[in-house]
């Protein structure tokens, strides 16, 4: 797939990146090569491949699903400029 200068400049503006003319020309080629590589990957038949999380078979470690408060509220609230009991005090933002 061929990327042109307009597409490179559009991507750069979305990413809030300022590019010189030379950088935009260089990225035009690099992005085109990346998309060509992705097109090559699409040619591989993966229909019979099971989804996996690792290339080697691993049994996932399980833990009890318990809801906790982290048991560190006091340590966290030490950073608060102002607090009331176990809560941060913040300015009112909705009237």
HUPEGI-V148246 format. One record per helix or strand of 3 or more residues. SS is the DSSP state (H for helix, E for strand). FROM is the first residue (numbers start at 0). LEN is the number of residues. If there is no record, write none. Layout:
SS|FROM|LEN / SS|FROM|LEN
//
This chain:
H|4|10 / H|20|22 / H|72|5
//
